[in-house]
Amino acid sequence: SLSQNYPNPFNPVTKIDFNIPSDGNVVMKVYDINGKEITTLVNEHRQSDYYTEFFNASDLASGIYYYKLTFTSGAVKNEKTLKMAVLK
């Protein structure tokens, strides 16, 4: 599961919580409003647990951005995308 970032809107740092049901590969990326990849926050194998990642947008302009979590474990692949707002 992927939670809404907090705070939202934010300046310049926000936290993103997510839960992994079983061990697997986790990728979390941030995209701009046009779908251009901004950064990769996570790209590694993780154990089943609850995690918090922090995103620093100090180098970004105000606007809407998206963060996408992709979880892969064996033949199972889940993706979820949520919207966040940077307000400077």
Rosetta blueprint (number, residue, H / E / L):
1 S L
2 L E
3 S L
4 Q L
5 N L
6 Y E
7 P L
8 N L
9 P L
10 F E
11 N L
12 P L
13 V E
14 T E
15 K E
16 I E
17 D E
18 F E
19 N E
20 I E
21 P L
22 S L
23 D L
24 G E
25 N E
26 V E
27 V E
28 M E
29 K E
30 V E
31 Y E
32 D E
33 I L
34 N L
35 G L
36 K L
37 E E
38 I E
39 T E
40 T E
41 L E
42 V E
43 N E
44 E E
45 H E
46 R E
47 Q L
48 S L
49 D E
50 Y E
51 Y E
52 T E
53 E E
54 F E
55 F E
56 N E
57 A L
58 S L
59 D L
60 L L
61 A L
62 S L
63 G E
64 I E
65 Y E
66 Y E
67 Y E
68 K E
69 L E
70 T E
71 F E
72 T E
73 S E
74 G L
75 A L
76 V E
77 K E
78 N E
79 E E
80 K E
81 T E
82 L E
83 K E
84 M E
85 A E
86 V E
87 L L
88 K L
